[in-house]
Amino acid sequence: MSVEVHSLGCRLNLAESEQLRGLLAGTSDLVVVNSCAVTAEAVRQTRQTIRRARRERPDARLLVTGCAAEIERSALAAMPEVDGLIANAAKLDPRAWNVPPVRPDAESRAHTRAFVQVQNGCDHACTFCVIPQGRGPSRSRHIAEVLGEVVRHVAAGVGEVVLTGVDLTSWGHDLPGEPSLGKLCEAILEQSASLPRLRLSSVDGAEVDGRLFELLASEQRMMPHLHLSLQSGDDMILKRMKRRHSRADAIALVERLRARRSDLSVGADLIAGFPTETDDMHRASVSIIAALGVVHGHVFPYSQRPATPAARMPQVGPDTARARARELREAVARQRVQWLASLIGTELSVLAERGGTGHSAQFAPVRLAHGTRPGALLRLVPARVVEGMLE
């Protein structure tokens, strides 16, 4: 049997897992678990995935990489199901897997959307986070390298490129001249004039530079979709998390963008039940969902991670954290229902994907007419939205 890659955690892991499938194509009897360690629950799910993969492929070689392979190295190496660990920093290096390098012209396959990793690691010290331990300091790919990869994806017929990174908006801080993410996006759009869509994954609102703001506000090939690494709607909790923005900062950024681009959709990462969070602090997080109009939510209850400052703070009970997470998800769901209803009767440009579905520029999921297929010749489909088309 061929290689099988299981991906857990963030969008960057998903992008890297796609690269691993290409890197390891042709390898037989290999299972890779690309792990996550952002929460204790993520580590539990990693271990669960390893055990399930071993049951399903008892004779395959099973290797683990990703953040948990760094942070939980001893514990995962001791699992009887695991044959070996691949360092997270080396997982996209063919030498770590003992396979020949992938030819540049073979990197892009016939996908509608391509994820391009432009940055890895993080220099910040959020009190709940272990990711810097798993991925190391912030490291940016050089602009020429990024441009080359985007050009190859466009040549392969990709309709949308998504830029990813652990701390995406820190791209360029470690490069000569300290270019901004806005400069990189501008260069991509200029270099690849035939690229229909450029989208950003999760961003830190505190690092949205002026050039990036202008592109989001006015460039039609830059998708009107802002996913904020928000984490909380309460200022005291944000301080205790060591985040670099306030509630007012997040609201002001979205208001300024919406004033220029009314079709902007907003997503947010939110943690429920962070240590010391009171009922009033939780209500502040619930209320910011409506204040920002959050329609894409990534909500999870806080779980204690050893060796982080937050683990030493007074903890909120797990049942309370789960209940608060449920309230946050319900608040996002209400906003999403209203948003999707507002799109009925409008005409959207939809990127066709598998199974007769696609996504609009704002990342609204759309069911397309029967027989519509993705591909290099059919990328963007104009669709007038009627009842039942939005998922």
N, C-alpha and C positions, 0 to 999 in steps of 0.2 A: 504494500500500500504506500501511497505518496505521503508527503509531509502534511502534518495537521498542526495549525497554530491556534491556540486559545488565547484570547486577549481579554484582560480585565482592566478596569479603571478608566483613565482619562482619554481624551481625544488623541493625544499624542501617542499613547500606547496603541490605539487603533491604527493610526497612521504607520507607526513602526511595524506593527504586525503585518500590514499589507506589504511593506517593503521586505519583511522576512519571508513571506510567501514567495515573492519573486526571487529573493536571494537563494532560497533553499529549494526552488523548483527542481524536480528531478531526483531529489534525495528520497530514498525509500525507507519505510519503517521508522519514521521519526515523528515524535510529538513534541511540540514546544508550548510551554505555558509562559506567556508574557505577563508577569504578575504585577500586582499593585499592593502598596503598603500605606496608602494615605490614611486609612483608619484600621482599627482592630478588626472591624467587620470585613474590610477588603482582604486582610491577611487570612481570615477564616475562609472566605470565598476562594482564595487562591489555593489553600490546602484542600478544600472540597473539590475544586476543579482538577487538581493533581490526582486525587484518588479516583474520581470518575473517569478521567482519561486513561488511567492505568487499567481499570476494569474493562473499558471498551477496547483498548489496544494492549493486551497483556504482553505481547511479544515485541512491541516497538521500543525503541530507545526514547526515553522521556527526559527532556532537558528543560530547566527552568531559568528564565532570565527576568528582567524587569526590576522594579524597585524593591520588591520583597526579597529578591535574590541577593540584594545587598544588605538590607536592613535586618532581615530574618535569615541570614545566610546559614548559620549553624543549625537552626531548627529545620529549615527546608532540606538541607543536606542530609539530615538524620532520618528523613522520611524514607521508608523502604521502597516506595514507589519511584523515587527520584534517582536517575542515573548520573546526573551531573548538573552543575550550574554554569551559566555563561554570564560574565560580568555585564552589568547594565551598560556601561560605557563602551563595551566592545561588541554589543549584540548586532550592530549593522556592519561589522568588519568581517568579510568572508573568512579571514584567517582564524577567527574564533570558532568557526564551524567546520573548518577544513574543507571549504568548497571554493571553486574558482570564482574570480570576480565576475559580477554581472556586467555584460556589455552595456554602455550607455543607451544604445538604441533599443535595448530590450527592457528598459526600466518601465516604460509606459505600456499598459495593455488597454484594451478597448473598454475603458470605463467612462462614465459620464462625468465623474468628479474625481479629482486627484488631491490628496493631502500632501503638502510639501512642508517638511519640518525645517524651520529656519533657525531655531534656537533650542538649546537644551540647558538643563540645570537652573539654579536660582541662587541669587545673592541675598535674598531677604531672610528674615528670621521670624516669620509668623509663629506665634506661640503654640499653635496646634499642629504644626506641620513637620513631617520627617522627610519630605521630598528632597531637600538639599542633601541629606545624608545618602539618599538613594541615587541621585543624579549628579551630585557635585555642583560646583559653581557655574554661573551663567556663562555659556559659550555660544557665540553667534557664528553661523555659516557666512562665509564671504559672499558678497553680493553677486559676483560673477558666477559662483557655484550655484546659487539659488536661481539666477536667471537662466543658466544652462538647463537646469532640471525643468523649469517651467516651459521653456521652449520645446523640450522633448515631449512633454505632456501635451502641449498644444498641437504639435505635429502628429501625435497619435490620435487626435480627435477629441480630447477632453473638453467639455463645455464649461467646467468650473474648477478653479484651483482654490483650495482652502489652505491658508497659512496656519501652521501649528507651532507650538512651543510650550515648554513648561511655564515660562514667564514671557509670553510672546512680545509684549510691548517693551521689554528690555532689550530687544534685538538691537545690535549695533553699539551698545555701550562699551564693549570691549574691543571694538575694531578701530583702526586708525581714523582719526577725525570724528569718532563717535557719531556716525550717521544714525538717523532716527528710523523707526518703523515706517513712518510716512514716506521717507525717501525711498525705502525699499519698495513699497507699494507703487509709488510713482514710477520707479524704474521698470517694474514688472509690466505695468500698463503700457508704458512707452515701447518697451522691447517687444512685447507680444500684443501687437495691435489687434490681432484676430481672436484673442482670448475674450470670450463673451462675459465671463464673470470672475471676479476675485472676491473671496470671502475671508473673514478673519474668524479664528476660533476664539476662545475665551481671552479677554483683555483686562488689564488693570487700568481702570479709569484714571488713576492718578498719573499714568504715563502716556496718555493720549496726547501726542504732540500736535502742534498747530497744523503741520502739513497733513497728518493723518486725519485730523478733524475736517479739514477742507475736502479731502477726498471722500470721506464718509458723507459729508453734507451735500456734495454737488456732483461727484463723478458717477455717472449712471452704470458703469461697469463694476463699480465698487458696491457690493451688496448692502442694502439698507437693513442690516442685521447686526446688532451690537449685543454680544454676550459678555456681561460684566462678572468679574471675579469679586462679587459683592460681599458675601459671607454673612452679613448682618445688616439690619436697618437701625441698630441702636448705637449711638456714639460711644457710650462707655464700653460696650462689648467690642466694638471696633478697636478701641484703644488697647483693651486687654488682649486682643488678638494680634496687636502690633500691625494692623493694616494702616495704609498711608492715606486713606480717604475718610471723609466724614459722610454722614447721611446727606447733608446739604450738598456736598461735592457731587455725589452720584446723581441727585435730582437735578442739579444745575447742568451737568453734562448732557443728560438726556433731554432736558428742556431746550437747551441750545441747539442740539442736533435736530430735534423735532420741529423747531421753528424754521429750519432750513430744508428739512426733508420729512414731510408729514407721514410718509409711508414706512418710517422706521419701525422695526420690531425689536423688542428688547428681551434678552434672556438674562438669567442671573444664577450664580451658584450661591446657595444659602445653607448655613449650618444651624441646626436646631439644637437647643439645649447645651450651648457652650457653657463651661464652668462659670458660676456666679450669675447666670442669666435668670432674672426674675420674670414674673408674669408681665409686668409693664414693659420690660425689655423685649420680651417675646412679641408683645402686641406691636411694638415699634417695627419689628421685622415683618409682621403680617401687613402692617399698613403701608410699608414701602413698596409692596408688590403692586398695590393700586396706584401709588404715587408715581411709580415708574412705568406702569402698564406692562408688567412682566408677563410674557406669554410663553416663554420657553424657560422652564425651571429645572434646575438640577439641585434637588433638596436631599440632604441626608442628616440623620441625627448624629450629633457629636459622639465619638467614641474615644476613650482614653488611649493615648499612645505613650508608652514609656519613653523616657529621655526627652520629653518636651516640657516647656514651662507650664503649659496648660494642664498637664497631668498632675501638677502639684497644687493647682488651685482648687477651691471648694467645688465639688462636682454636683451636677444636676442628675437626679435619678434617671436610669435608662428608660423607664416607663414614661416619665415626663418628657424626656427628649423625643421619644418615638411619637408621643401624642402631639407634641408641638410640630414635629416634622409633618405629620399628617395634616395639621391645620394649614401649614405653609403650602403644601401641595394642593390642598383644596382651594386656597386663595388664588394660586396660579391657575388652577383649572377654571375658576370662574372668569378670570381675565381672558383666558384662552378662548372660552366659549363665546364671549362677547366679541373678541377680535375676529374669530373665524366667521361669525355671523355678519360682521361689518364688511367682509370681503364678498359676500354673495351679491351678484349683479355687477361686479367689477371684472375687468379683463386683466389677467395676470400672464406674465411670461414664465412658463414652467419648463424646468430642465427635466426632460424625460428620463426615467430610470427603469429598473426592472419591474415586471409584474403590472404594467399599466399604471404606474404611479410616477410622481415627480414632486419637485419642490419649487415654490415660487422664489422670487428674489428675497422676500422676507422670511423664507424658510417655512412657509405654510405648506403642509402636505396636501397634495391634490391627486384625486383619482382622474386619470385621463381616459379618453374614449377608447373603446375596445380596439385592439390592434396597434395602438401606438407603441413603438419600440425605441429604446435608446440606441445610440450609435453615432458614428462620426458624421453621417449625413443628416441626421435628425437630432439636433441638440435642444434648441429652445422652441417650445410649442406655445402659440398664443391660445389662451383658454378663457372663455367667458364663464365665470363661476356660477353654477346653479346649485340648488339644494341637493345635498348628497354627495357633492364632489370633494368636499373638504373632510379630511379624516379627523 
